[in-house]
Amino acid sequence: MERWINSLMDTLGAPGAGLAIALENLFPPIPSEVILPMAGFASATGRMSLAAALLWTLAGSVIGALALYGAGAALGRDRTVSLAARLPLVKAADIERTEAWFARHGAKAVFFGRMIPVFRSLISVPAGVERMPLPLFLVLTTAGSAIWNTAFVLAGYALGDNWADVTRYVSLYSTAVLVAAAGAAVVFVTVRLLRPGRGARRSG
């Protein structure tokens, strides 16, 4: 992965870093915590300017997020509800609660979600499904992405040859997020299995 990203930046320069970040939004397993410090290191060695690295990676983040927003908008609420209703253990009330939560906290979710591994990409989909106003989505996504990207690019720039140290620390953060998400999923499934009729009674 690192060799591929490095080759992309060697070939295209700062636009290559932006392309890698756009793909990272669409395919979360591509880690931004590797791409961004590498772009900072490339800036420190003169392969691209620091300003170009920051601007192109931000552009890549926004373009990737827009693609997922568009996918969510194309899917639409009715199809999303229909698909969710087919999932085991999911009740209509769950979908209603999720929609109500996003209506209240969607702006914060999009902004802060851009700084949470894996979820930083996925948060754009429900924003599209719920048709968050596009100008608001762009402002929140740009602001959140700018904070995340700048922190990692500058860290790679400052650390130079030791840029990979950034990924070691962020991997702990990513692991904690994934463990918390898995724990929440286990709690949800456990509660639903123990009280399978609860959601149905409430929705009725």
Secondary structure as UniProt FT lines:
FT   HELIX           2..12
FT   HELIX           14..26
FT   TURN            28..29
FT   HELIX           32..44
FT   TURN            45..46
FT   HELIX           50..85
FT   TURN            88..89
FT   HELIX           92..113
FT   TURN            114..115
FT   TURN            117..118
FT   HELIX           119..122
FT   HELIX           124..129
FT   TURN            130..131
FT   HELIX           134..159
FT   HELIX           160..162
FT   TURN            163..164
FT   HELIX           165..194
FT   TURN            196..197
FT   HELIX           198..203
//
